Amino acid sequence: MFTIVKQVVNWEDNLYIIKRTLKEDTFPADFAQEYKDYIGADVILKKNGLYYFCQKIEEAQLVEEEQYV
C-alpha cells in the first residue's frame, strides 16, 4: 500500500491542490498557459522563482439528503 501526498495552498480564500511546481528560469513563460491547459490546472501562481500549477478545490455540495428512521 502507498500514500499519495498532495500539497494544498490557500490563496484568496480558496483552496488549491498544487499539481506541478516548475522553476521559473527553466520553463518558458510563453508556454505556461498552454501547459496549464494540458495538465488541467485552473490557475498559475508564481512565488520565489517557482511556478505553481494549481487546481481549485470546489466546495462540497449536498447532492441528496437521506433520511434515516
Secondary structure, 3 states (H helix, E strand, C coil): CCCCCCCEEEECCEEEEEEEEEEHHHCCHHHHHHHHHHHCCCEEEEECCEEEEEEECCCCCCCCCCCCC
